[in-house]
Amino acid sequence: MAHLAWSQASRPFVRLVYFGNMLLILKSGLRAALCDTAIWNIWQRRRDKRQIAAWIKAGKPIPPPSSVKRRILSNYGVARSLHCFVETGTLHGDTPSVLKDQFKAIYSIELSEELARKAVRRFRAYPNIHIVQGDSGERLAEIMNDISSPALIWLDGHYSAGITARSGINCPIVQELASIFSHSIKDHVILIDDARHFNGTNDYPTIEELRDIFARERPNYDFSVSSDLIRAVPGSPVADPF
Ligand SMILES: C[S@@+](CC[C@H](N)C(=O)[O-])C[C@H]1O[C@@H](n2cnc3c(N)ncnc32)[C@H](O)[C@@H]1O
């Protein structure tokens, strides 16, 4: 009897969970169907504009939303007339998606086989976007072999919990930089995400250690940190668009 009463009382809850799940399935189906279409791009631009305005209004707290970081990346590409974008850590591919019309060639490395497979599927209609599966500490050097002009390099391949993958270390930044420094082109623009994590713990070097590496390898670079981004740029710094 008590069991019957409980099962009747729980029915609205079960229905709620059922409809909640249906909504989630519908939402991810819609996302997959609309992803990277013209409608999607318009919606994404409007959402990014709103997010950036809200971030500025809130006093530019750290960390900024991804839309702010992508606007900064785009600005570096324009300011230095760069046509090639290289990313470590693809995740869902949202950064290549935003930059796909700006750069002639985009390379993105993702350690997780599943995320890389999904990104390959997402960008199958874009011959200028190359998704490479593997550890950026190793694969970046191979990609650099294909590059024959200064590139905007976005180092974001750190383990970030959740569905993200982890290689032997949480942050392969030292190996990534070694691949960049050994390349024949000596004036790539390098931006590193998540400056707040670079404190000498969990395989992250400190900002000062990175500054020393750049002072040694690229003494002509301007090295700075702002809005949670470490920026290493040949010559003079580039101002943010906001
Ligand atoms: C913070 S997310 C990247 C976000 C993405 N760059 C963006 O702008 O939206 C970090 C990604 O790096 C990947 N990753 C972690 N270690 C890696 C490694 N050694 N090589 C390549 N990718 C790695 C993770 O699986 C995760 O997808």
PDBQT file of the ligand as one rigid body, heavy atoms in Angstrom, charges set to zero:
ROOT
HETATM    1  C1  LIG A 301      40.461  24.102 -22.355  1.00  0.00    +0.000 C 
HETATM    2  S1  LIG A 301      40.099  22.885 -23.525  1.00  0.00    +0.000 S 
HETATM    3  C2  LIG A 301      40.362  23.700 -25.063  1.00  0.00    +0.000 C 
HETATM    4  C3  LIG A 301      39.338  24.752 -25.427  1.00  0.00    +0.000 C 
HETATM    5  C4  LIG A 301      39.436  25.224 -26.855  1.00  0.00    +0.000 C 
HETATM    6  N1  LIG A 301      40.792  25.517 -27.240  1.00  0.00    +0.000 N 
HETATM    7  C5  LIG A 301      38.594  26.455 -27.075  1.00  0.00    +0.000 C 
HETATM    8  O1  LIG A 301      39.174  27.545 -27.389  1.00  0.00    +0.000 OA
HETATM    9  O2  LIG A 301      37.363  26.349 -26.964  1.00  0.00    +0.000 OA
HETATM   10  C6  LIG A 301      41.503  21.852 -23.417  1.00  0.00    +0.000 C 
HETATM   11  C7  LIG A 301      41.495  20.710 -24.445  1.00  0.00    +0.000 C 
HETATM   12  O3  LIG A 301      42.827  20.208 -24.554  1.00  0.00    +0.000 OA
HETATM   13  C8  LIG A 301      42.771  18.810 -24.698  1.00  0.00    +0.000 C 
HETATM   14  N2  LIG A 301      44.088  18.314 -24.278  1.00  0.00    +0.000 N 
HETATM   15  C9  LIG A 301      44.565  18.075 -23.027  1.00  0.00    +0.000 A 
HETATM   16  N3  LIG A 301      45.842  17.666 -23.070  1.00  0.00    +0.000 NA
HETATM   17  C10 LIG A 301      46.199  17.676 -24.390  1.00  0.00    +0.000 A 
HETATM   18  C11 LIG A 301      47.383  17.348 -25.088  1.00  0.00    +0.000 A 
HETATM   19  N4  LIG A 301      48.490  16.942 -24.436  1.00  0.00    +0.000 N 
HETATM   20  N5  LIG A 301      47.384  17.445 -26.445  1.00  0.00    +0.000 NA
HETATM   21  C12 LIG A 301      46.273  17.873 -27.109  1.00  0.00    +0.000 A 
HETATM   22  N6  LIG A 301      45.117  18.193 -26.501  1.00  0.00    +0.000 NA
HETATM   23  C13 LIG A 301      45.076  18.091 -25.167  1.00  0.00    +0.000 A 
HETATM   24  C14 LIG A 301      41.626  18.399 -23.803  1.00  0.00    +0.000 C 
HETATM   25  O4  LIG A 301      41.099  17.137 -24.160  1.00  0.00    +0.000 OA
HETATM   26  C15 LIG A 301      40.626  19.541 -24.058  1.00  0.00    +0.000 C 
HETATM   27  O5  LIG A 301      39.748  19.230 -25.093  1.00  0.00    +0.000 OA
ENDROOT
TORSDOF 0
